[in-house]
Amino acid sequence: MAYKREPTVVGVPNFNAAEDAATLRGAMKGFGTDEQTIIDILTTRSNIQRQAIAEAFTHEYGRDIIEDLKSELGGHFEDVIVALMRPPAEYLCKELHHCMEGLGTDEHVLVEILCTRTKPEIAEIVETYERLYNRPLAEHMCSETSGDFRRLLTLIVTSAHQGARDEEAGGDHARAVEAAQQLYDAGEAKWGTDEEIFNKILAHESFTQLRLIFEEYKNISGRTIEQAIKAEIGGELADALSAIVECVQNPAAWFATRLRAAMQGLGTDDRTLIRIVVSRSEADLAAVKREYERLYDKTLESEIRGETSGDYKRALVALLGPA
């Protein structure tokens, strides 16, 4: 099954950047801020449209719209709006950088961003990261991770350009059978697991090709690749490999489980909640909502309403689109 787009945000027809810029300027100027207008405009425009608004804003008023929004808004509401205003790859690079800066590294964020994106998306992130931070993403990651987990992420990042070409080409059945056999020989068929083979195949191959490989694996082994990973591999590496497998088969379900984790337990992981809602809104958020309800018997909207409040809540709910 090929992956199909199911966005909740598609942009507006008859878009007028200068008009939107003027309305937003009015919403921020003078006494008090009109948050609802900011929500109404920015949660319904596509990212390309938002970039055009930012350009018109600078052109008309000689001001940086992100800086203006930051000075007018606060808290998690500000985080949502600023996230919406950044080009997608730039936003994800800022999130990657943040998760590696300071004490300790949030491996979950590395997995969520790098193991779930297609090769063309990764190639753009790699390029953008170096432009923003003047250092290669692979190098920064190497200094913050270790072992097989580090090797897997490095392979994903360094093979992105090759993979981006393969993604266009479609699947190769004979190669899929061969790769599935290699995975079987590296895991279930032997004593001890050769993680290197798992890393190489899951990091290098395009999602299209991996889909074929996983089907073949089941034919050879009688078990799914997920079952094999759970049985053969542990720790961060297992999480990362499982994320790749699930995003090849059903990305919406994987993101639904991540959203659930962000809202369960003590306190809400707002950063993850915002990142997934914003970054999937133009990809598959409609499918994520459906999977969430199927998995947890609750709507994503009702869960988000229960965990958030005020303009922050209104902005996220607006991005979810109609029920």
C-alpha positions as CSV (number, residue, x, y, z in Angstrom):
1,M,0.0,0.0,0.0
2,A,1.5,3.3,-1.0
3,Y,1.4,6.1,1.6
4,K,-1.3,8.6,0.9
5,R,-1.5,12.2,2.2
6,E,-4.3,13.0,4.5
7,P,-3.7,16.6,5.8
8,T,-5.9,18.6,8.0
9,V,-4.4,21.9,6.8
10,V,-4.4,22.5,3.0
11,G,-4.2,26.3,2.8
12,V,-7.0,28.6,1.5
13,P,-8.1,29.3,-2.1
14,N,-7.9,33.0,-3.2
15,F,-5.0,33.5,-0.9
16,N,-3.8,37.1,-0.5
17,A,-0.5,37.4,1.4
18,A,-0.6,41.3,1.7
19,E,-4.1,41.2,3.1
20,D,-3.3,38.5,5.7
21,A,-0.2,40.5,6.7
22,A,-2.2,43.6,7.2
23,T,-4.8,41.7,9.3
24,L,-2.1,40.2,11.4
25,R,-0.4,43.5,11.9
26,G,-3.7,45.0,13.0
27,A,-4.2,42.0,15.4
28,M,-0.9,42.8,17.1
29,K,-0.8,46.6,17.0
30,G,-2.0,48.9,19.7
31,F,-3.5,47.9,23.0
32,G,-3.9,44.2,23.5
33,T,-3.6,41.4,21.0
34,D,-6.4,39.7,19.0
35,E,-5.3,36.1,19.5
36,Q,-8.4,34.6,17.8
37,T,-7.6,36.4,14.5
38,I,-4.0,35.1,14.7
39,I,-5.3,31.6,15.2
40,D,-7.9,31.9,12.4
41,I,-5.4,33.0,9.9
42,L,-2.3,31.0,10.7
43,T,-3.9,27.6,11.4
44,T,-5.8,27.6,8.1
45,R,-3.0,28.7,5.7
46,S,-0.5,26.2,4.4
47,N,3.2,26.6,5.3
48,I,3.9,28.0,1.8
49,Q,1.2,30.6,2.3
50,R,2.6,31.5,5.8
51,Q,6.0,32.0,4.2
52,A,4.4,34.4,1.7
53,I,2.7,36.2,4.6
54,A,6.0,36.6,6.4
55,E,7.6,38.0,3.3
56,A,4.7,40.5,2.7
57,F,4.9,41.5,6.4
58,T,8.6,42.4,6.1
59,H,8.0,44.1,2.8
60,E,5.1,46.2,4.0
61,Y,6.2,47.0,7.6
62,G,10.0,46.4,7.6
63,R,9.4,44.0,10.5
64,D,10.0,40.3,11.2
65,I,6.7,38.6,11.8
66,I,8.1,35.9,14.0
67,E,9.8,38.5,16.3
68,D,6.5,40.5,16.5
69,L,4.5,37.3,17.3
70,K,7.0,36.4,20.0
71,S,6.8,39.8,21.6
72,E,2.9,39.7,21.6
73,L,2.3,36.0,22.6
74,G,3.5,33.8,25.4
75,G,3.7,30.3,26.7
76,H,2.8,27.2,24.6
77,F,0.5,29.2,22.4
78,E,3.5,31.2,21.3
79,D,5.3,27.9,20.6
80,V,2.6,26.6,18.4
81,I,2.4,29.9,16.3
82,V,6.1,30.2,15.9
83,A,6.4,26.5,14.9
84,L,3.7,27.2,12.2
85,M,5.7,30.2,10.9
86,R,8.9,28.3,10.3
87,P,9.6,26.4,7.1
88,P,9.0,22.7,8.0
89,A,12.7,21.5,7.6
90,E,13.9,24.5,9.6
91,Y,11.4,23.8,12.4
92,L,12.5,20.1,12.6
93,C,16.2,21.2,12.6
94,K,15.6,23.5,15.5
95,E,13.9,20.6,17.4
96,L,16.8,18.3,16.6
97,H,19.3,20.9,17.8
98,H,17.3,21.5,21.0
99,C,17.1,17.8,21.9
100,M,20.9,17.5,21.6
101,E,22.0,20.7,23.3
102,G,22.7,21.0,27.0
103,L,22.8,18.1,29.4
104,G,21.7,14.7,28.0
105,T,20.1,14.0,24.7
106,D,16.4,13.2,24.1
107,E,16.7,10.0,22.0
108,H,13.0,9.9,21.5
109,V,13.1,13.1,19.5
110,L,15.9,11.9,17.3
111,V,13.9,8.7,16.6
112,E,10.6,10.6,16.0
113,I,12.2,13.0,13.5
114,L,14.8,10.8,11.8
115,C,13.3,7.3,11.7
116,T,9.9,8.4,10.4
117,R,10.7,10.6,7.5
118,T,11.2,9.6,3.9
119,K,14.6,9.9,2.3
120,P,13.8,13.2,0.4
121,E,12.6,14.7,3.7
122,I,15.8,13.6,5.5
123,A,18.0,15.0,2.7
124,E,16.3,18.4,3.1
125,I,16.8,18.3,6.9
126,V,20.5,17.4,6.6
127,E,21.0,20.4,4.2
128,T,19.1,22.8,6.4
129,Y,20.8,21.7,9.6
130,E,24.3,22.5,8.2
131,R,23.0,25.9,6.9
132,L,21.5,26.8,10.3
133,Y,24.2,25.6,12.6
134,N,27.3,25.5,10.5
135,R,28.0,21.9,11.4
136,P,26.9,18.7,9.9
137,L,23.9,16.9,11.6
138,A,25.8,13.6,11.5
139,E,28.7,15.0,13.4
140,H,26.5,16.6,16.1
141,M,24.6,13.4,16.5
142,C,27.7,11.3,16.7
143,S,28.9,13.3,19.7
144,E,25.6,12.9,21.5
145,T,24.7,9.2,20.9
146,S,26.6,5.9,21.0
147,G,26.8,2.2,19.9
148,D,24.4,0.6,17.4
149,F,21.9,3.4,17.9
150,R,24.5,6.0,16.8
151,R,25.4,3.8,13.8
152,L,21.8,3.5,12.7
153,L,21.1,7.3,12.9
154,T,24.4,8.1,11.1
155,L,23.5,5.7,8.3
156,I,20.0,7.3,7.9
157,V,21.5,10.7,7.7
158,T,24.4,9.9,5.4
159,S,22.4,7.7,3.0
160,A,19.6,10.2,2.5
161,H,20.6,11.5,-0.9
162,Q,21.0,8.0,-2.4
163,G,17.7,6.9,-0.9
164,A,15.9,10.0,-2.2
165,R,16.7,8.8,-5.7
166,D,15.6,5.2,-4.9
167,E,12.3,6.5,-3.5
168,E,11.4,7.8,-7.0
169,A,12.4,4.6,-8.7
170,G,9.8,2.3,-6.9
171,G,10.5,-1.1,-5.5
172,D,12.7,-3.9,-6.8
173,H,11.3,-7.3,-6.0
174,A,14.3,-9.5,-6.5
175,R,16.4,-7.2,-4.3
176,A,13.7,-7.3,-1.6
177,V,13.8,-11.1,-1.4
178,E,17.6,-11.0,-1.1
179,A,17.4,-8.3,1.7
180,A,14.7,-10.2,3.6
181,Q,16.9,-13.4,3.5
182,Q,19.9,-11.3,4.9
183,L,17.7,-10.0,7.7
184,Y,16.5,-13.5,8.5
185,D,20.1,-14.9,8.5
186,A,21.3,-12.0,10.7
187,G,18.6,-12.5,13.4
188,E,16.4,-15.5,13.8
189,A,18.5,-18.0,11.9
190,K,21.6,-17.5,14.1
191,W,22.7,-17.5,17.7
192,G,23.2,-13.8,18.6
193,T,22.0,-11.0,16.3
194,D,24.0,-9.1,13.7
195,E,22.7,-5.6,14.3
196,E,24.9,-4.2,11.6
197,I,22.8,-6.0,8.9
198,F,19.5,-4.7,10.4
199,N,21.0,-1.2,10.5
200,K,22.3,-1.3,7.0
201,I,19.0,-2.4,5.4
202,L,16.6,-0.4,7.4
203,A,18.6,2.8,7.1
204,H,19.6,2.5,3.5
205,E,16.4,1.3,1.7
206,S,13.6,3.6,0.7
207,F,10.2,3.2,2.4
208,T,8.8,1.8,-0.9
209,Q,11.5,-0.9,-0.9
210,L,11.3,-1.7,2.8
211,R,7.6,-2.4,2.3
212,L,8.5,-5.2,-0.1
213,I,11.3,-6.4,2.1
214,F,9.0,-6.8,5.1
215,E,6.4,-8.7,3.1
216,E,9.1,-11.1,1.9
217,Y,10.5,-11.4,5.5
218,K,7.2,-12.7,6.6
219,N,7.1,-15.3,3.8
220,I,10.6,-16.5,4.7
221,S,10.3,-16.5,8.5
222,G,6.6,-16.9,9.3
223,R,7.0,-14.0,11.7
224,T,6.7,-10.3,11.1
225,I,9.7,-8.1,11.2
226,E,8.4,-6.3,14.3
227,Q,8.2,-9.6,16.1
228,A,11.8,-10.4,15.1
229,I,13.1,-7.0,16.3
230,K,11.3,-7.3,19.6
231,A,12.7,-10.7,20.2
232,E,16.3,-10.1,18.9
233,I,17.2,-6.5,19.7
234,G,16.8,-4.3,22.8
235,G,17.1,-0.8,24.0
236,E,17.2,2.4,22.0
237,L,18.1,0.5,18.8
238,A,14.9,-1.6,19.0
239,D,12.8,1.6,19.5
240,A,14.5,3.2,16.5
241,L,14.1,0.1,14.2
242,S,10.5,-0.4,15.3
243,A,9.8,3.2,14.4
244,I,11.1,2.7,10.9
245,V,9.1,-0.5,10.5
246,E,5.9,1.1,11.8
247,C,6.3,4.2,9.7
248,V,6.8,2.1,6.6
249,Q,3.6,0.3,7.3
250,N,1.3,2.7,9.1
251,P,2.9,6.1,10.1
252,A,-0.4,7.5,11.4
253,A,-0.6,4.8,14.0
254,W,2.9,5.4,15.1
255,F,2.3,9.1,15.6
256,A,-0.9,8.3,17.4
257,T,1.0,6.2,20.0
258,R,3.5,9.1,20.4
259,L,0.8,11.6,21.0
260,R,-0.8,9.2,23.5
261,A,2.6,8.9,25.4
262,A,3.0,12.7,25.3
263,M,-0.4,13.2,27.1
264,Q,-0.3,10.2,29.5
265,G,1.1,10.2,33.0
266,L,2.2,13.2,35.1
267,G,2.2,16.4,33.1
268,T,2.0,16.8,29.4
269,D,5.0,16.7,27.1
270,D,3.9,19.9,25.3
271,R,6.9,20.1,23.1
272,T,6.1,16.7,21.5
273,L,2.4,17.4,21.3
274,I,3.1,20.6,19.4
275,R,5.7,19.1,17.2
276,I,3.6,16.2,16.0
277,V,0.4,18.2,15.5
278,V,2.2,21.0,13.6
279,S,4.5,18.8,11.6
280,R,1.8,16.3,10.6
281,S,-0.9,18.8,9.9
282,E,0.0,19.0,6.2
283,A,0.9,15.3,5.9
284,D,-1.4,12.8,7.6
285,L,-3.0,14.4,10.7
286,A,-6.5,13.3,9.5
287,A,-5.2,9.7,9.5
288,V,-3.5,10.2,12.9
289,K,-6.8,11.3,14.3
290,R,-8.6,8.2,12.9
291,E,-5.9,5.8,14.2
292,Y,-5.9,7.5,17.6
293,E,-9.6,6.8,18.0
294,R,-9.2,3.3,16.8
295,L,-6.4,2.5,19.2
296,Y,-7.7,4.3,22.3
297,D,-11.4,4.7,21.9
298,K,-11.2,8.4,22.5
299,T,-10.9,11.2,20.0
300,L,-7.6,13.0,19.8
301,E,-9.5,16.3,20.1
302,S,-11.1,15.4,23.4
303,E,-7.7,14.2,24.7
304,I,-6.0,17.5,23.7
305,R,-8.9,19.6,25.1
306,G,-8.4,17.7,28.4
307,E,-4.6,18.4,28.5
308,T,-4.4,22.0,27.3
309,S,-6.2,25.3,27.8
310,G,-6.8,28.8,26.5
311,D,-5.4,30.0,23.2
312,Y,-3.0,27.1,23.2
313,K,-5.9,24.7,23.2
314,R,-7.8,26.7,20.6
315,A,-4.7,26.7,18.2
316,L,-4.1,22.9,18.5
317,V,-7.8,22.1,18.0
318,A,-8.0,24.4,15.0
319,L,-5.0,22.5,13.4
320,L,-6.9,19.2,14.0
321,G,-9.6,20.4,11.6
322,P,-13.2,19.4,11.7
323,A,-14.1,16.3,13.7
